[in-house]
Amino acid sequence: MSIHQAAIFNRNPDEMVGSDYFYRTNFDETINKILFSLNPANNKLPYSSLQEYHELKDSDIKRNFLDSWNQRFYGTAQTSPYAPWLDEPRFREISAQIAGDGELFLDIASDFSMGMAPYILRLNPDVPCYVSDIDERTMRTLREYLQKYLPEYKISVASFDNNDMPIHDNSLKYVTSIDGVTSSTQKSDEYTVMSYCLGSEKVISEIYRILKHGGYFITCEQSFDCDYDLREIYENYSVHGKLFGIYTCDEIQSVIEDILKYSWKDAFEAAGFEIELEKKYHHRYSESELKQFMFRYTYYNKLRKWTDTEIALNYLTTELVEEICRAKSANEILSCKAFTNAWTMIGANVADRKNLEKTDVVNLLWEYVKSGSTSGNFKHENTGFDIYHVNALYVLKKPE
Ligand SMILES: C[S@@+](CC[C@H](N)C(=O)[O-])C[C@H]1O[C@@H](n2cnc3c(N)ncnc32)[C@H](O)[C@@H]1O
């Protein structure tokens, strides 16, 4: 361990292995809590216990560690859908600056993909860095893989909670991240879906605190945006009734207001950062994504009491729901066009199954809906509003 690296930590770790620092957190309790607080239309996680979560994560690392490293290390904006900002001139400049300075940098909420670290290390493999995450077990597994495949790099690992960083004030010139604040933000139940930046004050102020004056936080974070035309929304409403047969004008207006109310820019500025760059990359939601978003929004905000039928309606195409209601047998459902459209998405070998009752098909579809794996072939209605999922790159400076 170099003294240079150890000097950033302000308290003793629960365990230290070489230059790796492990601080105990409540991560495992949080995973357990998530297991018991799922919404009814998304109540199947790939794991059913904490033990399984860790085992799945370990096998994920085993399968994907090298691919993930290579994808980032050799990636371009064209080959990296999650990093369209690789071509952004200010990003190229600041990553070259970090690489050129050669000073220790810290990546947060790194997971085994290690956030922005591969993009910096490809410019200068000798820069020392810490990659960190609240998930201690993942960081320990990552250490094994670093040892095995990338021993030539000066990558240390650490485990701590970004809401309480065990790091001295003004000690780092650069902190980097991909989805770091979005992931570690403490959301209240009501805002699990909407406002990625809501509740992020603590994490942002921790990052600000540990940075030196004149230092930078370079991060990519997620948020939402919307386009809307109130007159068109009302016109659509008066012609077609509720949106998708489910949502009222008030609910739509409430979504729009919430989306516009909170922004990363405001949250970063409130902490004292100077925003040198905010570059947004928009993905316009398809109709099925929009429906799922509206479901989660109204569900978590307790805006309506959902019945199973309404949830199914929300997740299947309107045509398919109508066909299911009309059909007298399983075969009638299986052979209708609306089912074939959904079926190709589901990808299950339903057609080969013999002796299915109508209720079997409905139950099967309902299972797919609940597992979150169904998305029908939705047409895009002109509803007067669009929601966008946004990935935004920020270059933030702590003033001199
Ligand atoms: C979406 S991943 C981040 C992606 C990753 N940076 C990358 O480059 O692919 C979210 C990570 O945040 C971590 N995380 C969640 N809450 C955290 C917290 N409070 N402090 C630190 N890490 C946290 C999770 O363990 C998870 O590994």
The ligand as an SDF file (V2000), in Angstrom:
LIG
                    3D

 27 29  0  0  0  0  0  0  0  0999 V2000
  -26.1000    0.8350  -11.5880 C   0  0  0  0  0  0  0  0  0  0  0  0
  -24.6970    0.3110  -10.6840 S   0  0  0  0  0  0  0  0  0  0  0  0
  -23.5450    1.5110  -11.1350 C   0  0  0  0  0  0  0  0  0  0  0  0
  -22.9870    1.2080  -12.4750 C   0  0  0  0  0  0  0  0  0  0  0  0
  -21.4870    1.2420  -12.5080 C   0  0  0  0  0  0  0  0  0  0  0  0
  -20.9450    2.4700  -12.0040 N   0  0  0  0  0  0  0  0  0  0  0  0
  -21.0200    1.0420  -13.9330 C   0  0  0  0  0  0  0  0  0  0  0  0
  -20.1000    1.7250  -14.3360 O   0  0  0  0  0  0  0  0  0  0  0  0
  -21.5590    0.1710  -14.6350 O   0  0  0  0  0  0  0  0  0  0  0  0
  -25.1270    0.8020   -9.1000 C   0  0  0  0  0  0  0  0  0  0  0  0
  -24.0850    0.4560   -8.0440 C   0  0  0  0  0  0  0  0  0  0  0  0
  -24.2920    1.3670   -6.9570 O   0  0  0  0  0  0  0  0  0  0  0  0
  -23.9730    0.6900   -5.7710 C   0  0  0  0  0  0  0  0  0  0  0  0
  -24.5740    1.4480   -4.6580 N   0  0  0  0  0  0  0  0  0  0  0  0
  -25.8850    1.5200   -4.3410 C   0  0  0  0  0  0  0  0  0  0  0  0
  -26.0630    2.3070   -3.2600 N   0  0  0  0  0  0  0  0  0  0  0  0
  -24.8170    2.7440   -2.8880 C   0  0  0  0  0  0  0  0  0  0  0  0
  -24.3470    3.5830   -1.8390 C   0  0  0  0  0  0  0  0  0  0  0  0
  -25.1920    4.1330   -0.9690 N   0  0  0  0  0  0  0  0  0  0  0  0
  -23.0290    3.8190   -1.7500 N   0  0  0  0  0  0  0  0  0  0  0  0
  -22.1580    3.2670   -2.6480 C   0  0  0  0  0  0  0  0  0  0  0  0
  -22.5540    2.4550   -3.6610 N   0  0  0  0  0  0  0  0  0  0  0  0
  -23.8670    2.2000   -3.7910 C   0  0  0  0  0  0  0  0  0  0  0  0
  -24.5700   -0.6930   -6.0000 C   0  0  0  0  0  0  0  0  0  0  0  0
  -24.0250   -1.6540   -5.1370 O   0  0  0  0  0  0  0  0  0  0  0  0
  -24.2640   -0.9410   -7.4770 C   0  0  0  0  0  0  0  0  0  0  0  0
  -23.0820   -1.6750   -7.6420 O   0  0  0  0  0  0  0  0  0  0  0  0
  1  2  1  0
  2  3  1  0
  2 10  1  0
  3  4  1  0
  4  5  1  0
  5  6  1  0
  5  7  1  0
  7  8  2  0
  7  9  1  0
 10 11  1  0
 11 12  1  0
 11 26  1  0
 12 13  1  0
 13 14  1  0
 13 24  1  0
 14 15  1  0
 14 23  1  0
 15 16  2  0
 16 17  1  0
 17 18  1  0
 17 23  2  0
 18 19  1  0
 18 20  2  0
 20 21  1  0
 21 22  2  0
 22 23  1  0
 24 25  1  0
 24 26  1  0
 26 27  1  0
M  CHG  2   2   1   9  -1
M  END
$$$$
